[in-house]
Amino acid sequence: MKKKCVFIIGPESSGSTLIAQIISAALNGDTAWSGRGFNCCDSAFCDRQNDFSQPCSKVEHLVCHRSLPFGLEPEWPPIEEWQSKYDAYFVLCTRDSTVSALSVKKRFQRKPNLIADHQNEAKKMITEVLRSDAKSFLWSYETFMFLNETYLQQVYCFLGLKSDYVPAEIKDANPKYIDQSALNPKKGLLRSLVSSKRR
């Protein structure tokens, strides 16, 4: 019988680390994991010697997170091997692609054309999982920021997990990448709406 493992994948800076940490905490009651690699330890690359397909030690409820790609020198996870080796549940992470690209550029100083190439490859990999018979759940960063624990319960349900675990703080990281000047009540959209209401 194959061991169950929850695999979280998504483009770089798609919020995948966050949901990986949440899922592992809900399953194992441990909030200390970094959210990278397998949740067996805090080394993001302890599974390198096993071709990124096996943890370095036993964990009751396995969770593995890999960005698409992962690492400073970009690498890609062995998704097909995961599918053959485990009873695999995939949480496929998405986030506004422009926000993700801006975050990647800031964090890793990658060139825009390379970021675009990586996002296209990530899209292909996620599409392949969706088109396969794999058990999968599409996870949206923006939807989580909007619905919080209500949305979190949807992924718990997908995993067959009864938990009320919610992180102490859920902070939306998108606004810092967005020009919100049009929402200033003294100009832009809100001014137009207020003016039309008064007529």
KADASUL-V768918 format. One line per field, one symbol per residue. ss: DSSP state (H for helix, E for strand, L for the rest). psi: psi as a letter, one per 40 degrees, with the letter a starting at -180 (. if undefined). Layout:
ss=???
psi=???
This chain:
ss=LLLEEEEEEEELLLLHHHHHHHHHHHHHLLLLLLLLEELLLLLLLLLHHHLLLLLLLLLLLEEEEEEELELLLLELLLHHHHHHHLEEEEEEEELLHHHHHHHHHHHHLLLHHHHHHHHHHHHHHHHHHHHLLLEEEEEEHHHHHHHLHHHHHHHHHHLLLLLLLLLLLLLLLLHHHLLLHHHLLLLHHHHHHHHHHHL
psi=hihhhhhhiiiifeeddddddddddddeeheeidehaifdaehefdedefffehieiihdhhhhhhigaiidghiiigdddddddighhhhhhiihdddddddddddefiidddddddddddddddddddeaeihihhhhddddddebddddddddddefhhiehhidhhhheddeehhedeeheeiaddddddddde.
